[in-house]
């Protein structure tokens, strides 16, 4: 039976860090595959308040395109197909019902959210386990040691260090640059004839 790390997120858009760190965690934990679970666009836009939300099908297409050349990577569209955004525990249970032996994969930036921002964290930890990747230079050991709630989950958390070059790569930074490119093109449209815009921008 194959074993999985279940990687939940917006993937808005997917980055090299998502892919490299997912594979790193898979190798370090001895899992067979990582299954990427993108959340719904409405949740990204309305609940998380992201400044740019790619449509569900577009993010699925991005992830599936990346997965084509990576046999260790799968993409699950179960959350996107729901009417409303399900809870992580519910999706993990749905994956288990499909015969997938999963463990939750998350970044250390999510640790402070677990106590008050998530539901069923204890069930997730005890039934599935948690693999935590170092992000943003976090001292994960200290974060867990100094937090009573996280300390109670420590037996169920596996810590993975991350390469320095991937520590601060994020979808947010990518979106900021995309929005900057769009703004630049809008400004150019007001300044140059449309016939040469594509020549100038290289599109």
Backbone as CSV, one residue per row, in Angstrom:
resi,resn,N_x,N_y,N_z,CA_x,CA_y,CA_z,C_x,C_y,C_z
1,UNK,0.841,-1.200,0.000,0.000,0.000,0.000,0.878,1.253,0.000
2,UNK,0.583,2.198,-0.880,1.395,3.409,-0.982,1.090,4.374,0.157
3,UNK,2.112,5.083,0.570,1.958,6.070,1.633,2.136,7.473,1.051
4,UNK,1.425,8.438,1.639,1.366,9.794,1.092,1.638,10.843,2.163
5,UNK,2.166,11.972,1.710,2.070,13.228,2.440,0.979,14.037,1.757
6,UNK,0.031,14.552,2.527,-1.056,15.356,1.969,-0.711,16.827,2.178
7,UNK,-0.512,17.532,1.068,-0.047,18.920,1.077,-1.217,19.820,0.694
8,UNK,-1.794,20.502,1.681,-2.945,21.377,1.465,-2.471,22.813,1.252
9,UNK,-3.200,23.573,0.441,-2.851,24.970,0.262,-3.582,25.600,-0.899
10,UNK,-3.371,26.904,-1.048,-3.983,27.628,-2.166,-3.252,27.310,-3.470
11,UNK,-1.914,27.182,-3.400,-1.101,26.999,-4.607,-1.510,28.036,-5.644
12,UNK,-1.376,29.280,-5.221,-1.973,30.408,-5.936,-0.927,31.474,-6.278
13,UNK,0.018,31.158,-7.216,0.183,29.916,-7.977,1.173,28.988,-7.281
14,UNK,1.353,27.755,-7.798,2.387,26.877,-7.264,3.766,27.477,-7.528
15,UNK,4.693,27.264,-6.608,6.052,27.786,-6.759,7.070,26.647,-6.754
16,UNK,8.306,26.972,-7.099,9.384,25.988,-7.013,9.555,25.505,-5.575
17,UNK,9.313,26.403,-4.614,9.432,26.011,-3.209,8.413,24.935,-2.864
18,UNK,7.163,25.103,-3.314,6.157,24.072,-3.066,6.656,22.704,-3.533
19,UNK,7.178,22.677,-4.749,7.567,21.405,-5.364,8.824,20.840,-4.708
20,UNK,9.847,21.655,-4.558,11.114,21.173,-4.006,10.967,20.734,-2.557
21,UNK,10.222,21.515,-1.767,10.070,21.171,-0.354,9.174,19.951,-0.169
22,UNK,8.176,19.806,-1.034,7.316,18.617,-0.965,8.140,17.362,-1.233
23,UNK,8.989,17.421,-2.257,9.807,16.244,-2.568,10.828,15.985,-1.466
24,UNK,11.399,17.043,-0.919,12.337,16.892,0.186,11.670,16.177,1.360
25,UNK,10.469,16.621,1.723,9.747,16.011,2.844,9.418,14.554,2.551
26,UNK,9.056,14.271,1.322,8.743,12.888,0.938,9.957,11.983,1.119
27,UNK,11.084,12.453,0.630,12.303,11.656,0.731,12.714,11.471,2.195
28,UNK,12.672,12.563,2.976,13.095,12.511,4.376,12.210,11.595,5.212
29,UNK,10.917,11.505,4.858,9.988,10.694,5.651,9.777,9.300,5.064
30,UNK,10.356,9.042,3.892,10.219,7.732,3.281,8.849,7.448,2.689
31,UNK,8.100,8.485,2.409,6.770,8.300,1.803,6.906,8.049,0.307
32,UNK,5.884,7.419,-0.264,5.916,7.123,-1.700,5.569,8.338,-2.548
33,UNK,4.578,9.117,-2.106,4.087,10.221,-2.933,3.639,11.396,-2.069
34,UNK,3.524,12.543,-2.729,2.900,13.723,-2.118,1.648,14.028,-2.935
35,UNK,0.533,14.182,-2.238,-0.711,14.531,-2.924,-1.036,15.983,-2.612
36,UNK,-1.102,16.813,-3.653,-1.383,18.241,-3.516,-2.895,18.454,-3.498
37,UNK,-3.363,19.204,-2.507,-4.800,19.412,-2.320,-5.098,20.913,-2.366
38,UNK,-5.410,21.460,-3.550,-5.710,22.892,-3.635,-7.075,23.227,-3.056
39,UNK,-7.156,24.366,-2.388,-8.424,24.823,-1.812,-9.226,25.614,-2.840
40,UNK,-10.478,25.876,-2.501,-11.389,26.539,-3.430,-11.028,28.013,-3.620
41,UNK,-11.239,28.537,-4.824,-10.955,29.939,-5.113,-11.782,30.862,-4.212
42,UNK,-13.060,30.526,-3.985,-13.915,31.373,-3.161,-13.346,31.507,-1.751
43,UNK,-12.777,30.434,-1.239,-12.165,30.477,0.095,-10.918,31.353,0.070
44,UNK,-10.111,31.205,-0.970,-8.887,32.003,-1.095,-9.225,33.490,-1.171
45,UNK,-10.244,33.803,-1.957,-10.597,35.202,-2.189,-11.364,35.808,-1.021
46,UNK,-12.397,35.104,-0.553,-13.309,35.691,0.432,-12.859,35.487,1.872
47,UNK,-12.280,34.317,2.198,-11.880,34.037,3.568,-10.443,34.471,3.839
48,UNK,-9.543,34.189,2.912,-8.143,34.535,3.119,-7.802,35.930,2.611
49,UNK,-8.665,36.501,1.765,-8.473,37.871,1.285,-7.248,38.065,0.413
50,UNK,-6.922,37.064,-0.407,-5.752,37.182,-1.284,-5.985,38.261,-2.334
51,UNK,-4.906,38.968,-2.724,-5.025,40.071,-3.672,-5.185,39.602,-5.119
52,UNK,-4.977,38.314,-5.352,-5.150,37.752,-6.687,-5.434,36.268,-6.500
53,UNK,-6.573,35.797,-6.994,-6.936,34.388,-6.833,-7.154,33.765,-8.202
54,UNK,-6.298,32.821,-8.559,-6.480,32.113,-9.819,-7.680,31.175,-9.707
55,UNK,-8.464,31.051,-10.769,-9.639,30.179,-10.737,-9.254,28.727,-10.433
56,UNK,-10.215,27.985,-9.901,-9.977,26.599,-9.507,-9.367,25.774,-10.637
57,UNK,-9.989,25.809,-11.799,-9.532,24.977,-12.909,-8.133,25.378,-13.372
58,UNK,-7.823,26.651,-13.274,-6.497,27.111,-13.696,-5.413,26.601,-12.742
59,UNK,-5.692,26.634,-11.432,-4.713,26.121,-10.472,-4.576,24.608,-10.592
60,UNK,-5.683,23.917,-10.843,-5.611,22.477,-11.082,-4.753,22.165,-12.304
61,UNK,-4.948,22.961,-13.352,-4.186,22.755,-14.584,-2.694,22.979,-14.336
62,UNK,-2.376,24.014,-13.567,-0.969,24.277,-13.229,-0.357,23.080,-12.499
63,UNK,-1.038,22.613,-11.457,-0.511,21.524,-10.650,-0.385,20.235,-11.463
64,UNK,-1.393,19.938,-12.271,-1.355,18.709,-13.067,-0.249,18.766,-14.117
65,UNK,-0.008,19.959,-14.633,1.078,20.117,-15.592,2.423,19.825,-14.927
66,UNK,2.601,20.319,-13.708,3.837,20.069,-12.960,3.965,18.579,-12.643
67,UNK,2.845,17.941,-12.296,2.865,16.535,-11.879,3.179,15.575,-13.025
68,UNK,2.962,16.011,-14.253,3.165,15.125,-15.404,4.578,14.542,-15.458
69,UNK,5.563,15.310,-15.063,6.958,14.851,-15.132,7.487,14.412,-13.774
70,UNK,6.594,14.304,-12.790,7.011,13.927,-11.433,6.146,12.770,-10.939
71,UNK,6.614,11.537,-11.088,5.814,10.370,-10.700,5.433,10.336,-9.228
72,UNK,6.181,11.055,-8.403,5.904,11.064,-6.959,4.790,12.033,-6.581
73,UNK,4.278,12.799,-7.520,3.322,13.866,-7.240,1.943,13.539,-7.791
74,UNK,0.913,13.710,-6.952,-0.473,13.572,-7.383,-1.234,14.844,-7.034
75,UNK,-2.358,15.056,-7.710,-3.198,16.224,-7.468,-4.610,15.734,-7.163
76,UNK,-5.177,16.232,-6.069,-6.511,15.830,-5.624,-7.451,17.023,-5.750
77,UNK,-8.548,16.836,-6.470,-9.484,17.945,-6.688,-10.717,17.862,-5.799
78,UNK,-10.671,17.024,-4.768,-11.829,16.797,-3.909,-12.356,18.041,-3.217
79,UNK,-11.443,18.923,-2.759,-11.916,20.133,-2.070,-12.544,21.107,-3.050
80,UNK,-11.912,21.262,-4.195,-12.423,22.192,-5.206,-13.814,21.786,-5.682
81,UNK,-14.096,20.489,-5.708,-15.397,20.001,-6.197,-16.516,20.154,-5.172
82,UNK,-16.178,20.473,-3.934,-17.208,20.645,-2.897,-17.918,21.987,-3.066
83,UNK,-19.145,22.056,-2.567,-19.904,23.307,-2.639,-19.252,24.373,-1.765
84,UNK,-18.827,23.984,-0.570,-18.101,24.917,0.293,-16.799,24.274,0.736
85,UNK,-15.867,25.107,1.174,-14.540,24.625,1.551,-14.627,23.664,2.732
86,UNK,-14.185,22.408,2.557,-14.200,21.464,3.677,-13.028,21.708,4.623
87,UNK,-13.115,21.112,5.803,-12.019,21.163,6.761,-10.944,20.137,6.387
88,UNK,-9.719,20.449,6.774,-8.600,19.564,6.456,-8.846,18.146,6.965
89,UNK,-9.358,18.026,8.173,-9.604,16.694,8.739,-10.606,15.923,7.890
90,UNK,-11.631,16.607,7.411,-12.642,15.944,6.580,-12.019,15.407,5.292
91,UNK,-11.147,16.193,4.697,-10.496,15.752,3.458,-9.531,14.602,3.722
92,UNK,-8.791,14.664,4.819,-7.908,13.563,5.164,-8.705,12.266,5.354
93,UNK,-9.878,12.373,5.975,-10.734,11.197,6.151,-11.225,10.674,4.800
94,UNK,-11.560,11.605,3.881,-12.009,11.201,2.543,-10.884,10.487,1.794
95,UNK,-9.664,10.977,1.931,-8.511,10.322,1.292,-8.288,8.933,1.894
96,UNK,-8.469,8.838,3.201,-8.308,7.543,3.864,-9.350,6.544,3.361
97,UNK,-10.568,7.016,3.141,-11.628,6.144,2.621,-11.297,5.642,1.214
98,UNK,-10.483,6.408,0.476,-10.046,5.989,-0.856,-8.855,5.017,-0.788
99,UNK,-8.423,4.709,0.429,-7.316,3.767,0.592,-5.946,4.401,0.649
100,UNK,-5.893,5.728,0.767,-4.608,6.428,0.829,-4.181,6.594,2.294
101,UNK,-2.981,6.132,2.581,-2.420,6.279,3.926,-1.671,7.605,3.968
102,UNK,-2.277,8.619,4.604,-1.771,9.990,4.516,-1.256,10.522,5.849
103,UNK,-0.335,11.467,5.725,0.137,12.280,6.833,0.086,13.731,6.353
104,UNK,-0.329,14.643,7.219,-0.445,16.047,6.835,0.921,16.704,6.724
105,UNK,1.157,17.390,5.601,2.378,18.168,5.385,2.038,19.646,5.439
106,UNK,2.746,20.392,6.280,2.528,21.848,6.342,3.829,22.562,6.631
107,UNK,3.805,23.880,6.419,4.962,24.721,6.704,4.898,25.236,8.127
108,UNK,6.044,25.569,8.700,6.073,26.058,10.081,5.313,27.360,10.258
109,UNK,5.077,28.090,9.158,4.292,29.316,9.253,2.844,29.037,9.657
110,UNK,2.402,27.785,9.528,1.032,27.410,9.898,0.910,27.019,11.369
111,UNK,2.019,26.719,12.024,1.956,26.255,13.408,1.199,27.216,14.342
112,UNK,1.456,28.551,14.285,0.742,29.447,15.194,-0.776,29.479,14.964
113,UNK,-1.228,29.016,13.795,-2.658,29.044,13.473,-3.416,27.830,14.013
114,UNK,-2.697,26.781,14.354,-3.353,25.513,14.634,-4.346,25.580,15.796
115,UNK,-3.967,26.225,16.891,-4.819,26.187,18.086,-6.149,26.885,17.886
116,UNK,-6.134,28.062,17.239,-7.367,28.851,17.138,-7.918,28.979,15.714
117,UNK,-7.133,28.635,14.721,-7.592,28.806,13.339,-8.033,27.525,12.658
118,UNK,-7.743,26.382,13.262,-8.081,25.090,12.670,-9.053,24.331,13.568
119,UNK,-9.786,23.403,12.968,-10.639,22.478,13.715,-10.035,21.077,13.640
120,UNK,-10.317,20.276,14.653,-9.951,18.848,14.664,-8.440,18.630,14.591
121,UNK,-7.666,19.542,15.140,-6.206,19.406,15.074,-5.739,18.174,15.843
122,UNK,-6.328,17.940,17.006,-5.937,16.769,17.795,-6.191,15.480,17.014
123,UNK,-7.342,15.414,16.345,-7.666,14.221,15.545,-6.688,14.066,14.382
124,UNK,-6.358,15.185,13.737,-5.395,15.138,12.634,-4.065,14.585,13.138
125,UNK,-3.588,15.126,14.252,-2.288,14.729,14.785,-2.270,13.253,15.174
126,UNK,-3.289,12.822,15.893,-3.284,11.461,16.422,-3.601,10.414,15.361
127,UNK,-4.490,10.751,14.420,-4.906,9.763,13.422,-4.010,9.734,12.182
128,UNK,-3.439,10.893,11.839,-2.692,10.974,10.588,-1.222,11.354,10.787
129,UNK,-0.944,12.154,11.799,0.400,12.669,12.000,0.638,13.934,11.188
130,UNK,1.649,14.698,11.589,1.965,15.976,10.943,3.458,16.025,10.622
131,UNK,3.768,16.408,9.403,5.156,16.677,9.003,5.267,18.178,8.789
132,UNK,6.199,18.807,9.483,6.320,20.268,9.453,7.645,20.689,8.828
133,UNK,7.557,21.491,7.763,8.725,22.020,7.057,9.101,23.396,7.606
134,UNK,10.383,23.604,7.803,10.860,24.910,8.251,10.614,25.960,7.170
135,UNK,9.995,27.091,7.559,9.729,28.189,6.638,10.145,29.505,7.290
136,UNK,10.535,30.460,6.453,10.816,31.828,6.891,11.849,31.902,8.019
137,UNK,12.772,30.951,8.034,13.815,30.969,9.052,13.335,30.618,10.451
138,UNK,12.147,30.021,10.579,11.584,29.703,11.890,12.458,28.723,12.662
139,UNK,12.545,28.919,13.961,13.155,27.944,14.866,12.006,27.050,15.340
140,UNK,11.746,25.970,14.619,10.555,25.157,14.900,10.636,24.509,16.277
141,UNK,11.811,24.038,16.650,11.961,23.391,17.953,11.569,24.352,19.062
142,UNK,12.052,25.587,18.983,11.722,26.582,20.002,10.250,26.938,19.969
143,UNK,9.686,27.097,18.763,8.264,27.427,18.631,7.395,26.405,19.361
144,UNK,7.727,25.138,19.182,6.933,24.073,19.804,7.200,24.005,21.308
145,UNK,8.475,24.118,21.693,8.840,24.014,23.107,8.201,25.111,23.944
146,UNK,8.099,26.326,23.387,7.614,27.466,24.164,6.102,27.653,24.073
147,UNK,5.416,26.792,23.354,3.963,26.909,23.223,3.320,25.660,23.837
148,UNK,2.504,25.851,24.842,1.913,24.713,25.569,1.073,23.829,24.654
149,UNK,0.288,24.466,23.786,-0.581,23.687,22.891,0.243,22.876,21.895
150,UNK,1.209,23.522,21.252,2.053,22.818,20.289,2.877,21.736,20.973
151,UNK,3.316,21.988,22.192,4.086,20.982,22.932,3.266,19.719,23.143
152,UNK,1.952,19.884,23.335,1.098,18.713,23.542,0.959,17.882,22.266
153,UNK,1.236,18.514,21.118,1.160,17.805,19.835,2.510,17.263,19.386
154,UNK,3.567,17.642,20.086,4.934,17.328,19.663,5.173,15.852,19.333
155,UNK,4.599,14.899,20.085,4.847,13.487,19.747,4.352,13.078,18.358
156,UNK,3.472,13.875,17.798,2.874,13.535,16.505,3.451,14.361,15.353
157,UNK,4.430,15.234,15.656,4.988,16.137,14.645,6.408,15.716,14.284
158,UNK,6.651,15.554,12.980,7.993,15.296,12.461,8.529,16.585,11.851
159,UNK,9.719,17.005,12.239,10.286,18.270,11.776,11.265,18.027,10.630
160,UNK,11.150,18.863,9.588,12.026,18.777,8.420,12.681,20.134,8.199
161,UNK,13.993,20.159,8.156,14.714,21.394,7.846,14.609,21.654,6.347
162,UNK,14.728,22.906,5.946,14.585,23.281,4.542,15.816,24.037,4.066
163,UNK,16.167,23.886,2.779,17.315,24.633,2.242,17.090,26.142,2.339
164,UNK,18.162,26.868,2.613,18.054,28.319,2.780,17.432,29.006,1.573
165,UNK,17.758,28.534,0.357,17.280,29.223,-0.841,15.772,29.103,-1.047
166,UNK,15.134,28.159,-0.330,13.692,27.974,-0.468,12.905,28.527,0.716
167,UNK,13.614,29.078,1.699,12.963,29.522,2.924,11.914,30.608,2.694
168,UNK,12.210,31.535,1.788,11.354,32.709,1.671,10.653,32.816,0.308
169,UNK,10.726,31.751,-0.488,9.986,31.737,-1.757,8.516,31.499,-1.433
170,UNK,7.626,32.369,-1.934,6.216,32.228,-1.595,5.324,32.622,-2.765
171,UNK,4.103,32.111,-2.731,3.107,32.497,-3.732,2.786,33.980,-3.629
172,UNK,2.807,34.515,-2.399,2.508,35.941,-2.212,3.503,36.806,-2.971
173,UNK,4.787,36.453,-2.894,5.810,37.216,-3.610,5.614,37.109,-5.115
174,UNK,5.234,35.920,-5.588,4.973,35.742,-7.021,3.798,36.616,-7.456
175,UNK,2.723,36.614,-6.649,1.542,37.416,-7.016,1.866,38.899,-7.054
176,UNK,2.680,39.364,-6.116,3.068,40.780,-6.106,3.776,41.159,-7.395
177,UNK,4.631,40.287,-7.868,5.363,40.575,-9.107,4.441,40.505,-10.318
178,UNK,3.501,39.573,-10.305,2.538,39.480,-11.408,1.684,40.736,-11.471
179,UNK,1.214,41.194,-10.308,0.414,42.413,-10.268,1.239,43.610,-10.731
180,UNK,2.540,43.616,-10.389,3.413,44.695,-10.842,3.575,44.695,-12.349
181,UNK,3.682,43.506,-12.944,3.784,43.395,-14.409,2.507,43.893,-15.061
182,UNK,1.369,43.508,-14.494,0.080,43.954,-15.056,-0.051,45.473,-14.998
183,UNK,0.367,46.049,-13.870,0.295,47.497,-13.732,1.212,48.178,-14.742
184,UNK,2.403,47.621,-14.941,3.341,48.191,-15.893,2.751,48.174,-17.305
185,UNK,2.105,47.054,-17.668,1.514,46.953,-19.006,0.371,47.940,-19.187
186,UNK,-0.422,48.123,-18.126,-1.505,49.107,-18.198,-0.947,50.510,-18.428
187,UNK,0.151,50.814,-17.744,0.776,52.128,-17.916,1.331,52.279,-19.325
188,UNK,1.936,51.211,-19.849,2.472,51.265,-21.205,1.364,51.479,-22.237
189,UNK,0.211,50.864,-22.015,-0.904,51.014,-22.963,-1.326,52.475,-23.103
190,UNK,-1.169,53.213,-22.013,-1.561,54.621,-22.056,-0.496,55.507,-22.705
191,UNK,0.687,54.925,-22.958,1.792,55.740,-23.457,2.256,55.401,-24.868
192,UNK,1.987,54.170,-25.338,2.496,53.795,-26.661,1.357,53.285,-27.548
193,UNK,1.514,53.376,-28.877,0.490,52.852,-29.790,0.312,51.345,-29.600
194,UNK,-0.912,50.840,-29.691,-1.171,49.399,-29.478,-0.387,48.503,-30.442
195,UNK,-0.084,49.043,-31.628,0.612,48.228,-32.624,2.018,47.794,-32.165
196,UNK,2.619,48.579,-31.286,3.987,48.224,-30.864,4.046,47.686,-29.441
197,UNK,2.914,47.619,-28.746,2.930,47.167,-27.359,3.482,45.749,-27.225
198,UNK,3.033,44.848,-28.097,3.504,43.469,-28.005,4.995,43.359,-28.347
199,UNK,5.473,44.233,-29.209,6.889,44.231,-29.550,7.722,44.669,-28.337
200,UNK,7.250,45.686,-27.650,7.970,46.217,-26.494,7.975,45.220,-25.342
201,UNK,6.830,44.602,-25.077,6.701,43.717,-23.919,7.164,42.298,-24.197
202,UNK,7.318,41.949,-25.484,7.768,40.612,-25.831,6.681,39.566,-25.783
203,UNK,5.400,39.974,-25.670,4.283,39.015,-25.639,3.883,38.594,-27.038
